Amino acid sequence: MKNFLFVISLTVSLFLTGSSTVYSQVNTDAKRIAKQYNKQLETIFNDFVQTNDSLMMYNLVVEAVKVGLLCDSFDTKPDQRGTVKPQYRDKNKTVLKVMRKLMVDAGLYLYRHNQKSKALEVFELYLSSVDKPLFALTPYEKDNYIPDAVYYAALIAYQLGDMDKANKYLDTLIDNNDYARRAAELKLLCMKKEMTTHEDSLKYCKVLTAMYGHDKDNDQYFAMLLEYYSHPSRNPQYVDFLKSEIKAPKQRIETFILYGDECMKQRQWDDAIASYSEVMSRDSVRFAVPVNYNLGICYNAKAIEAKDSLTDNRGNINRKGKEIVRELFGKSVVYLEKVRILDPERKKVDWAKPLYQAYYALSKKKKAEELKPLIDK
């Protein structure tokens, strides 16, 4: 970047010391205004060479392009005979074409320094000037910065809440190899922001699902689908989505946790236990505390429901029923004791009450009494 700026400064310096061809002024007013703008342009170039301040440098870059375009528009006015004799274009265009390339850096600098509205103006000026005669490319030149300017113009427009402008720019990037994916993701966010009706919501989900179907490794699409389906009004679809993800070739461990959580809410203890057990078989360390705790809760709840269902009208339960209940409470103790070891001060989960409940049901009064002070705190 420093070398690039040195070359620009050198080019500007050569421009300032060079001579310009003077044509006779026929269209007096236009030529007089062009001369004033050209004088202003010389001052901008001088300031650019001398400054070491990044913000000032980029502001001068933008100002140079603006003034250069104004100068050229008056400089190329036809005279009384209809003849166009530009006086300043040839000597200005070399430096200004380099300045225009720097406008993308200027826009990025302003954007990163939270001057979004100004950055958008810079990117839009860059794009609107692409067809100006002053910046006409030779057959050997190519404007490689257009996709960058288009994408950042779209991104900033989205962030500023102008969805129409953002979509206008994004539509031109869909077939660009470098920006197609990012453009599609940003367009999706625009759709999300514009959702007002049920039809909008369904369209958003359809597009997002299709994109995720083509790129199952994309964590952002997955997270966006989770966010969409986890809305209370879409709970059935949410559960169906989690079920499909559990059966998918690529299975995210988080999906099993989320599915287990949903099964717990529906009191589907066996499905919850199966899902949480799958988590522990895949990663017994990262999710040890919450998952072991949930397993303990599931077995506790399942034991209580089994006891209720196996108890007759007189409040009695047969021997086999007692064994079933004791086995379930025993499994609950195993998981909750693991949590007790991993989280002794109960900073993550409060395991004391369900563990006390399990020991009490198992008639292990001494162990239950040891936990009583923790419950009363």
C-alpha positions in Angstrom: 0.0 0.0 0.0 2.8 2.4 0.9 4.6 1.7 -2.4 1.3 2.2 -4.3 0.7 5.6 -2.6 4.3 6.6 -3.4 3.7 5.9 -7.1 0.5 8.0 -6.9 2.2 10.9 -5.2 5.0 10.8 -7.8 2.4 10.8 -10.6 0.6 13.8 -9.0 3.9 15.6 -8.6 4.8 15.1 -12.3 1.3 16.3 -13.2 1.8 19.5 -11.2 5.1 20.4 -12.8 4.0 19.5 -16.3 2.7 22.1 -18.9 -0.9 22.1 -20.3 -2.0 22.8 -23.8 -4.0 26.1 -23.9 -6.9 26.4 -26.4 -8.6 29.6 -27.3 -11.7 30.1 -25.2 -14.8 30.2 -27.3 -17.5 29.2 -24.9 -16.4 31.7 -22.3 -18.6 30.8 -19.4 -18.0 27.0 -19.6 -14.3 27.4 -20.1 -14.1 29.9 -17.2 -15.8 27.4 -14.9 -13.7 24.5 -16.1 -10.6 26.7 -15.4 -11.8 27.3 -11.9 -12.4 23.6 -11.2 -9.0 22.8 -12.7 -7.4 25.3 -10.3 -9.2 23.7 -7.4 -8.1 20.3 -8.6 -4.4 21.4 -8.6 -4.9 22.5 -4.9 -6.4 19.1 -4.1 -3.4 17.3 -5.7 -1.0 19.5 -3.8 -2.7 18.8 -0.5 -2.8 15.0 -1.3 1.0 14.9 -1.8 1.7 16.7 1.4 -0.7 15.0 3.8 0.2 12.1 6.1 -3.3 11.8 7.6 -5.2 8.8 6.3 -8.7 10.3 6.7 -7.6 13.6 5.0 -5.9 11.6 2.2 -9.1 9.6 1.4 -11.3 12.7 1.6 -9.0 14.3 -0.9 -9.2 11.3 -3.1 -13.0 11.5 -3.2 -13.0 15.3 -3.6 -10.5 15.0 -6.5 -12.8 12.7 -8.4 -15.8 14.9 -7.8 -14.1 18.1 -8.9 -12.4 16.3 -11.8 -15.8 15.2 -13.1 -17.2 18.7 -12.8 -14.1 20.1 -14.5 -14.5 17.6 -17.4 -18.2 18.3 -17.8 -17.6 22.0 -18.4 -14.3 21.5 -20.2 -16.1 19.3 -22.9 -19.0 21.7 -23.6 -19.2 22.3 -27.3 -18.3 25.8 -28.6 -20.5 27.9 -30.9 -19.7 25.8 -33.8 -20.5 22.6 -31.9 -16.9 21.6 -31.7 -15.6 20.0 -28.5 -12.1 21.0 -27.5 -11.3 19.8 -24.0 -8.5 21.7 -22.5 -7.8 19.7 -19.3 -8.9 16.2 -19.8 -5.7 14.8 -21.2 -3.6 16.1 -18.4 -6.1 15.3 -15.7 -7.2 11.8 -16.6 -4.0 9.9 -15.8 -3.9 11.1 -12.2 -7.7 11.0 -11.7 -8.0 7.4 -13.0 -5.5 6.4 -10.2 -7.4 8.5 -7.7 -10.7 6.8 -8.7 -9.1 3.3 -8.0 -8.3 4.6 -4.5 -11.9 5.4 -3.9 -12.6 1.7 -3.0 -10.0 1.9 -0.3 -11.5 5.2 0.8 -14.9 3.7 1.1 -13.6 0.8 3.1 -11.7 3.1 5.4 -14.8 5.2 6.1 -16.9 2.0 6.6 -14.5 0.6 9.1 -14.5 3.9 11.0 -18.3 3.8 11.3 -18.9 6.5 8.7 -21.4 4.3 6.8 -23.5 7.0 5.1 -20.4 8.7 3.7 -18.8 5.3 2.7 -22.0 4.5 0.8 -21.7 7.8 -1.1 -18.1 7.0 -2.0 -18.9 3.5 -3.3 -21.9 4.9 -5.3 -19.8 7.7 -6.8 -17.2 5.0 -7.8 -20.0 3.0 -9.5 -21.7 5.9 -11.2 -18.5 7.2 -12.7 -17.6 3.9 -14.4 -19.0 5.0 -17.7 -17.7 8.6 -17.6 -15.5 9.5 -20.6 -12.9 10.8 -18.2 -12.3 7.3 -16.9 -12.7 5.4 -20.2 -10.6 2.3 -20.2 -8.2 1.2 -22.9 -8.7 -2.2 -24.5 -6.0 -3.5 -22.2 -7.5 -2.2 -19.0 -10.2 -3.8 -16.8 -12.0 -2.4 -13.8 -11.5 -5.1 -11.2 -12.9 -3.2 -8.3 -16.5 -3.0 -9.4 -17.7 -6.2 -7.6 -16.1 -5.0 -4.4 -17.8 -1.6 -4.6 -21.1 -3.2 -5.5 -21.0 -5.6 -2.6 -20.0 -3.0 0.0 -22.6 -0.6 -1.3 -25.2 -3.4 -0.8 -23.9 -4.3 2.6 -24.0 -0.7 3.9 -27.4 0.0 2.3 -28.7 -3.1 4.2 -27.2 -1.9 7.4 -28.7 1.5 6.9 -32.1 0.0 6.3 -32.4 0.7 2.6 -33.5 -2.7 1.4 -34.5 -1.6 -2.1 -31.0 -0.2 -2.8 -29.3 -3.2 -1.2 -31.3 -5.6 -3.4 -30.6 -3.6 -6.5 -26.9 -4.0 -6.0 -27.1 -7.6 -4.9 -29.0 -8.7 -8.0 -25.9 -7.8 -10.1 -23.6 -10.1 -8.0 -25.5 -13.4 -8.1 -23.4 -14.6 -11.0 -20.1 -13.3 -9.7 -17.9 -16.2 -8.6 -16.2 -14.2 -5.9 -19.3 -12.7 -4.3 -22.2 -14.9 -5.3 -22.3 -16.7 -1.9 -22.0 -13.6 0.2 -24.5 -11.8 -2.0 -27.0 -14.6 -1.6 -26.6 -14.6 2.2 -27.0 -10.8 2.3 -30.1 -11.0 0.1 -31.5 -13.6 2.5 -31.0 -11.1 5.4 -32.8 -8.5 3.4 -35.7 -10.9 3.0 -35.7 -11.6 6.7 -35.8 -7.9 7.5 -38.6 -7.2 5.1 -40.8 -10.1 6.4 -44.2 -8.7 7.3 -46.8 -11.3 6.0 -47.1 -15.1 6.3 -46.3 -15.4 2.6 -43.1 -13.4 3.2 -42.1 -15.8 6.0 -42.8 -18.9 3.8 -40.8 -17.5 0.9 -37.9 -16.7 3.2 -38.0 -20.2 4.6 -38.2 -21.8 1.2 -35.1 -19.8 -0.1 -33.1 -20.5 3.1 -33.9 -24.2 3.0 -32.9 -24.4 -0.6 -29.6 -22.7 0.1 -28.9 -24.9 3.1 -29.8 -27.9 1.0 -27.0 -27.0 -1.4 -24.5 -26.2 1.4 -25.1 -28.5 4.4 -21.8 -27.5 5.9 -22.8 -23.8 6.2 -23.2 -23.1 9.9 -24.8 -19.7 9.2 -27.7 -21.2 7.2 -28.2 -23.8 9.9 -28.3 -21.1 12.6 -30.7 -19.0 10.5 -33.0 -22.0 10.1 -32.9 -22.7 13.8 -33.8 -19.1 14.5 -36.7 -19.2 12.1 -38.1 -22.5 13.3 -37.6 -21.8 17.0 -40.3 -19.2 17.0 -43.2 -20.4 19.3 -45.7 -20.3 16.5 -43.6 -22.8 14.4 -42.9 -25.4 17.1 -44.2 -28.4 15.1 -42.0 -27.4 12.1 -39.1 -26.9 14.5 -39.3 -30.4 15.8 -39.7 -31.8 12.3 -36.6 -29.9 11.3 -34.6 -31.2 14.2 -35.7 -34.8 13.4 -34.6 -34.4 9.8 -31.2 -33.0 10.9 -30.7 -36.0 13.3 -31.1 -38.3 10.3 -29.0 -36.2 7.9 -25.6 -37.4 6.7 -23.9 -34.6 8.6 -25.2 -34.6 12.1 -24.4 -31.7 14.3 -24.1 -32.6 18.0 -26.0 -29.5 18.9 -29.1 -30.9 17.0 -29.3 -33.8 19.4 -29.2 -31.5 22.4 -31.9 -29.3 20.9 -34.1 -32.3 20.0 -33.6 -33.7 23.6 -34.7 -30.3 25.0 -37.8 -30.3 22.9 -38.6 -33.9 23.9 -38.2 -33.0 27.6 -40.7 -30.1 27.1 -43.2 -32.6 25.7 -42.4 -35.1 28.5 -41.2 -37.6 25.9 -38.6 -39.0 28.3 -37.4 -42.0 26.2 -36.8 -39.9 23.1 -35.0 -37.3 25.2 -32.8 -39.9 26.9 -31.9 -41.4 23.5 -31.0 -38.0 22.1 -28.9 -36.9 25.1 -27.2 -40.4 25.2 -26.1 -39.8 21.6 -24.5 -36.5 22.7 -22.5 -38.2 25.4 -21.4 -41.0 23.0 -20.0 -38.3 20.7 -18.6 -35.8 23.1 -18.6 -36.8 26.8 -16.6 -33.7 27.9 -17.9 -30.5 26.3 -21.5 -31.0 27.3 -21.0 -33.2 30.3 -22.7 -31.0 33.0 -25.9 -29.9 31.2 -26.5 -33.2 29.4 -25.8 -35.5 32.4 -28.1 -33.2 34.4 -30.9 -33.5 31.8 -30.4 -37.3 31.7 -30.8 -37.4 35.5 -33.9 -35.2 35.3 -35.4 -37.4 32.6 -34.9 -40.6 34.6 -36.3 -38.9 37.7 -39.4 -37.8 35.9 -39.8 -41.2 34.2 -39.5 -42.9 37.6 -42.2 -40.7 39.1 -44.6 -41.3 36.1 -43.9 -45.1 36.3 -44.7 -45.1 40.0 -48.0 -43.3 39.4 -49.0 -45.6 36.6 -48.0 -48.8 38.5 -49.8 -47.8 41.7 -53.3 -49.3 42.2 -56.4 -47.5 43.6 -55.4 -48.5 47.2 -51.9 -46.9 46.8 -50.1 -50.2 46.5 -47.4 -51.2 44.0 -46.3 -54.7 43.3 -42.8 -56.0 43.6 -42.0 -55.9 39.9 -43.3 -52.3 39.8 -41.1 -51.3 42.7 -38.1 -52.8 40.9 -38.8 -50.8 37.8 -39.2 -47.6 39.7 -36.0 -48.2 41.8 -34.0 -48.9 38.6 -35.1 -45.6 37.1 -34.2 -43.6 40.2 -30.9 -45.5 40.4 -30.1 -44.4 36.9 -31.0 -40.8 37.8 -28.6 -41.0 40.7 -25.7 -42.1 38.5 -26.0 -39.1 36.2 -26.7 -36.6 38.9 -23.7 -37.8 40.9 -21.5 -37.2 37.8 -22.8 -33.6 37.7 -22.2 -33.3 41.4 -18.5 -34.1 40.8 -18.2 -31.8 37.8 -20.1 -28.9 39.3 -19.7 -29.2 43.0 -20.7 -25.6 43.8 -23.8 -25.8 41.5 -22.6 -22.8 39.4 -24.0 -24.3 36.2 -27.0 -26.4 37.4 -28.7 -27.0 40.7 -28.5 -30.8 41.0 -29.2 -30.9 44.8 -33.0 -31.1 44.7 -33.4 -33.9 42.1 -30.6 -35.9 43.6 -32.2 -35.6 47.1 -35.5 -36.7 45.5 -33.9 -39.8 44.0 -32.1 -40.8 47.2 -35.3 -40.3 49.2 -37.3 -42.5 46.8 -34.6 -45.1 47.0 -34.9 -45.0 50.9 -31.3 -43.9 51.2 -32.1 -41.5 54.0 -28.6 -40.8 55.1 -27.5 -39.6 51.7 -30.7 -37.7 51.3 -30.2 -36.0 54.7 -26.7 -34.9 53.6 -28.3 -33.0 50.8 -31.0 -31.3 52.8 -28.9 -28.3 53.8 -28.1 -27.6 50.1 -31.8 -27.6 49.3 -32.7 -25.2 52.2 -30.1 -22.6 51.1 
